[in-house]
Amino acid sequence: MKVLIKENQYRKLLETVTNKEVICDECGWSWDLSDGGNDPFICHKCGHDNQEKKHIGDRVMVYYNLHKHTFSVRSNNRVILHADYVKLVDVEFKVRQGGREKVVQEKQKNVHSFVIGVLVDYCKYPCEDMPSEPNNNIVTYNPYKYNSYVMKDTEEPIYHAGVVKMINSKNKIFITKQ
C-alpha cells in the first residue's frame, strides 16, 4: 500500500528536537544543538524557529488517549503535548455524533469527543503537582449511555463551562466551574 502525504505533512513528520540535534520542521535541515550559536533553535537555512512553544493562551482540543493513558492536547489538528493535568477556560464539551454512533455500532472506541477551551495550565507526565480528586462538579462521558458529556451526579447534559480542570486518575475527572 502506498501512502501519499503533502509536503507540509512531511515537514511536520520531520520536526524533532533532541538533547543533541535539531531537525527543522519547516525544511528538514538538521544541525547539532551546540552549533546553533545564540539562537540554537533558529534554522540557518530557512530561518524557522523550532523552539517548543508552551501554547498557554491557545485554543486547544483535549481528549483522553487510550493508548498512552493520558490526555492528548491538540492545536491546529496536531497533538502538541500529553499531560496528566490540564486546565482550560471558556470551555465547550463536544461529541461528534458520527463517531459516537460508530463506537456504539462497532463496539470499538475512537476519538470523537473533546473538551475544547483556552489552555491555562498543564502538567506533563509524570505530574507531581496534580490536584487531588474532587467530590462534586464532575463531568463524564460514556458513548454507550449518553450522547453528550453529563454531570456525573445528576446525569444532566453539559455543553459549556467557565473553567475545567482535567485530572488523569482512575476516573479521568473533569471538574467544572460554571
N, C-alpha and C positions, 0 to 999 in steps of 0.2 A: 504494500500500500504506500502510495506517495502522499506526503502532506505538503501542501503549499502554504507558505506564510508570506505576509507582506514585509517589506524592508523594515518598517518601524517596529514590527513584532520581532523581527530577527535582532534588531539593535537592543530591544528590551531583554531578550534572552541572554545577550552578552553582558549585561550590566553586572559588574562584580567589583567589590572592594574587599580584599582580604587584608591580613596583617602585613603583607609584603608587597602586594601588587594591586593595581587599579586597572580595570578594563572599562573603557569609556562606553556608556550606554547609548551614546549618540553615533559614534563612528566605529567602535570596536577596537580601536587602537589601545595598546596596553603599555604600562610602564611600572617600574618599581616605585613604591611609595616614597622611598628615600631619595629618589631622583626628582621628586616633584617640586623642590625648592620651597618658596614662601607659601604657595598655594598648591599643595600636593594633589588635590582632587581636581584641579583645572586641567583639562586636556590641552596639551600643547599643539595638537594637530587641528582640532576643530573649535576649541575654546569652551566646550561644555563643562559645567560644574557638576561633578559626580559625587559631591558630598551628600551623605544621608540627610534627608530632610526630616524634621521632627513631626510635621503635619499637625501640630497643635493649631486650632482655629480653622482647619479644613473640614468641609462636609464629607463625611465618610459613611460607608455601609459596613455593618458588623454582623457576622454570623458565627455560629459555633461550628468549628471544624472537627468533624467526626474522626478524621484520620490522625490529626495532631493533638486532639483532646484539649484544645484551647480555642480562643476567639481569633478569627481572621478578620483583619481590618482592611477594607478596600477603599481606594480612592482612584477615580478615573478608570474604573474597571480593571484595577490591578491590585493585588494584595501587597500592601505596603509594610505590614508588620503583623506579628502574632503576639497576643497578650493574654495574661490571666486576669487582668483588671482593666476595664475601660469605662471612662466617664464621659457621657455625652450630654449636650444641652440642645434645646429646640428639637425634640425627638419625634420621629414618626415610626410606627411599627407597621411594616409592610409584609404582606404574604402574597406571593404570586399564585393565583388560583390554579393556573395550568400546571404548575409544578406540584402543588398540593394534590391535585386530582391524580397526577401520575404516581405520586407516593402511595396514595390510598389504593389505586388500581394494581400497581405492581408490587406493593409491599417492600419497596426498596427506597431508602432515603436519598434525597438530592438537595442541593442548595436552592431553596425557593423562598425563604423567609429572612428578613433583615431588620435590624434596628438601625435607622438612619438618623444621623444628627451631626452636630458640630463637636469635634474632638476637643475635649478639655484636658484630659489626663489619661495616662495609661501606665501599666507596669508590665514589662515583658517577662516571659517565663525565664527562670523561676522568680516568682514575685514574693518578696519578703514583707512588703508593707501593705498587703492586701487587707481591705476592711473585713470585719467579721460579718458572718451571715446575719441578716435581719430577720425579724419575725413578722413584719407586715409590709404592705405595699409591694408584694412580689408579683411579677408578671411571668407568665409561662405560655408555652405554645406546644401543642401536640396535634399534628396533622390528622390523626385518626379520630380525634374528639372535637376539634374546633377548626373553624375556617379563618380565624384571626388570633392574634395574641389576646390573652384574657388575664384578668386579675385572678390570682390563684385561689384566694379565699372565697370570692363571690362568683367566679366564672363569668363576670361581665366583660364584654369585649373592650379593648383599649386600642386606640389608634394614634394618640398623641400624648406626649408628656413634656414637662419642662426640663427635668433632669433625670437621667437614667445612669445608674451605676451597675455595670455588668461584672459579676464575680464568677470566676471559674471554680466551682466547687461541685460536689456531687449532684447538685440540682441545677447548675447553670443559672444562677439567680439574676434577675433583672429587677432592680429597685427603682421605684419612680417617686418623683415629687411633682405634683400637678402644678 
